[in-house]
Amino acid sequence: MSRRAAKGHEEAHFVDPKVNSAVHSTEGAPVSDGALQRTRGWVEHAVVGLNLCPFAKAPMVKGQIRYVLCETDDPRVLLDVLCAQMQALVAADPAQTETTLLVHPNVLCDFADFNDFLDAADAALDDLGLTGVLQIASFHPQYRFAGTDDDAIGNATNRSPYPTLHLLREASVARAVEAFPQAEEIFEANLRTLEALGADGWAALQASWQR
């Protein structure tokens, strides 16, 4: 069960994301971009295609999300990479890189382990003095909101192809909320969209980014 979701439904945030592809391998071996391609497909077909986040379409088109692939199977290495990406995002020009998606297909594949790792991620954010500057949103193939069944269609709002940590600038989140005063209604609208799509429709949509 999601520690963060226990605070209430956590909506998928893609606030002013701008895609600037950056591939990172912690192993020094050649990196296949298949995981990043599928993640891009998820953003395009699910997050934007279903309008799960009304803030996502324009930034995606502008190409200002940084996608980072971490191939490690060691959570400690992942934490180091996460810290480096936090610092890189703060140092980057927001006009070039507004947000970062850190995709890690080989580690924290179990949702309970992933959920536990979020405490360490938040602690690292605080240790770097970036609380209030950045925030971390979480996405996982097995994502489950508190109090829901595993097969509840609403969980799909945060179900990404691979475990993914999303770094956002707090200032961008604040601007997006100000521009969309009905932000609290997004989850309910998404739930209606997903219920209309149904499990079979969601499975078909998933197939579109698995190819």
C-alpha positions in Angstrom: 0.0 0.0 0.0 1.3 3.4 -0.9 2.7 5.4 2.0 2.1 8.6 0.0 -1.3 7.5 -1.2 -2.3 7.0 2.5 -2.4 10.8 2.7 -5.0 10.9 0.1 -5.1 10.4 -3.7 -1.8 11.6 -5.2 -2.5 12.8 -8.7 0.0 12.2 -11.5 1.8 15.5 -11.8 3.4 16.5 -15.1 3.7 20.2 -14.5 5.4 22.1 -17.3 7.4 19.0 -18.3 9.7 19.6 -21.2 11.4 16.6 -22.8 15.2 16.8 -23.0 16.4 13.2 -23.3 19.3 12.3 -21.0 20.3 8.7 -20.6 22.3 7.6 -17.5 23.8 4.2 -16.9 25.3 3.4 -13.6 26.9 0.3 -14.9 29.0 1.9 -17.7 27.5 -0.6 -20.2 25.7 0.4 -23.4 22.2 1.5 -22.5 19.1 0.3 -24.5 16.6 3.1 -24.8 13.6 0.7 -24.8 12.6 1.6 -21.3 12.7 5.3 -22.1 10.8 4.8 -25.3 8.0 3.0 -23.4 8.0 5.7 -20.8 7.7 8.4 -23.4 4.8 6.3 -24.9 3.1 6.2 -21.6 3.4 10.0 -21.2 2.1 10.5 -24.7 -0.8 7.9 -24.8 -1.9 7.8 -21.2 -0.9 10.9 -19.3 -1.5 13.3 -22.2 -3.7 11.1 -24.4 -6.3 10.5 -21.6 -5.7 14.0 -20.2 -4.8 12.5 -16.9 -2.9 15.7 -16.2 -4.2 18.9 -17.9 -0.8 20.5 -17.4 1.0 18.0 -19.5 0.3 18.4 -23.2 1.9 21.7 -24.0 5.2 21.0 -22.1 5.5 17.6 -23.7 5.2 19.2 -27.1 7.8 21.8 -26.2 10.3 18.9 -25.4 11.4 19.9 -21.9 11.2 16.7 -19.8 14.5 15.1 -19.0 14.3 11.3 -19.1 17.0 9.5 -17.2 17.6 5.8 -17.2 19.2 4.1 -14.2 20.0 0.5 -14.8 21.3 -0.4 -11.4 19.8 -3.2 -9.3 21.1 -1.6 -6.1 18.8 0.8 -4.2 21.9 2.6 -2.7 23.1 3.4 -6.2 19.7 4.5 -7.2 19.6 6.9 -4.2 23.0 8.4 -5.3 21.7 8.8 -8.9 18.5 10.4 -7.5 20.6 12.9 -5.5 22.7 13.8 -8.5 19.5 14.3 -10.6 18.0 16.6 -7.9 21.1 18.8 -8.0 21.2 18.7 -11.8 17.6 19.8 -12.1 18.1 22.7 -9.7 21.2 23.8 -11.6 19.4 23.6 -15.0 17.7 26.4 -16.8 14.0 25.8 -16.4 13.5 26.9 -20.0 15.5 23.9 -21.1 14.8 21.3 -18.4 11.8 21.8 -16.2 11.4 18.4 -14.8 13.0 14.9 -14.6 11.7 11.4 -14.9 14.1 8.9 -13.4 13.3 5.5 -14.7 14.8 2.5 -12.9 13.5 -0.8 -14.4 15.8 -3.2 -12.5 15.4 -2.1 -8.9 12.5 -1.6 -6.5 10.3 -3.7 -8.8 8.2 -4.7 -5.9 5.8 -1.9 -4.9 6.2 -2.4 -1.2 10.0 -1.9 -1.6 9.5 1.0 -3.9 7.1 2.6 -1.4 9.6 2.1 1.5 12.3 3.8 -0.6 10.3 7.0 -0.8 11.2 7.7 2.8 14.9 7.6 1.9 14.2 9.8 -1.1 12.4 12.4 0.9 15.2 12.4 3.5 17.8 12.9 0.8 15.8 15.8 -0.5 15.9 17.4 2.9 19.6 16.6 3.4 20.3 18.5 0.2 18.4 21.5 1.4 15.9 21.1 -1.4 12.7 20.7 0.5 10.4 23.4 -0.8 12.4 23.6 -4.0 11.7 20.2 -5.5 9.2 17.5 -4.8 9.2 13.8 -5.7 6.2 12.1 -7.3 6.1 8.4 -7.6 4.9 6.0 -10.4 5.0 2.2 -10.5 3.6 -0.7 -12.6 2.0 -2.0 -9.3 0.9 1.3 -7.9 -2.0 1.1 -5.4 -3.7 3.8 -3.6 -4.6 3.4 0.1 -7.8 1.6 0.6 -8.2 0.3 -2.9 -8.1 -3.2 -4.4 -5.1 -4.0 -6.6 -7.3 -4.2 -9.7 -9.1 -0.9 -9.0 -9.0 1.0 -12.3 -8.2 4.3 -10.5 -4.8 3.0 -9.7 -3.9 3.3 -13.4 -3.4 7.0 -12.9 0.0 6.3 -11.3 0.9 3.1 -13.1 3.9 3.7 -15.3 5.7 1.0 -17.5 8.6 0.9 -15.0 9.3 2.2 -11.5 9.8 5.9 -11.9 10.6 8.9 -9.7 9.4 12.2 -11.0 11.3 15.3 -9.8 9.2 18.6 -10.0 10.0 22.2 -9.2 7.8 23.4 -6.4 7.4 26.8 -8.1 6.0 25.1 -11.2 3.6 23.1 -9.2 2.4 26.2 -7.5 1.9 28.0 -10.8 0.0 25.1 -12.2 -2.4 24.9 -9.2 -3.0 28.6 -9.5 -3.8 28.3 -13.2 -6.1 25.4 -12.6 -8.2 26.3 -9.5 -10.2 23.1 -9.8 -7.1 20.9 -9.3 -8.8 18.8 -6.6 -11.3 17.7 -9.3 -8.7 16.1 -11.5 -8.7 12.8 -9.8 -12.4 12.4 -10.0 -12.3 13.3 -13.7 -9.6 10.8 -14.2 -11.5 8.1 -12.4 -14.5 8.7 -14.7 -12.2 8.5 -17.8 -10.7 5.3 -16.6 -14.0 3.7 -15.7 -15.3 4.5 -19.1 -12.2 3.0 -20.7 -12.4 -0.2 -18.5 -9.8 -2.8 -17.9 -9.7 -4.1 -21.5 -9.3 -0.5 -22.8 -6.5 0.2 -20.4 -4.8 -3.1 -21.4 -5.1 -2.1 -25.1 -3.6 1.3 -24.3 -0.7 -0.3 -22.5 0.0 -2.4 -25.6 0.5 0.8 -27.6 3.6 1.7 -25.6 4.9 -1.8 -25.2 5.5 -2.2 -28.9 
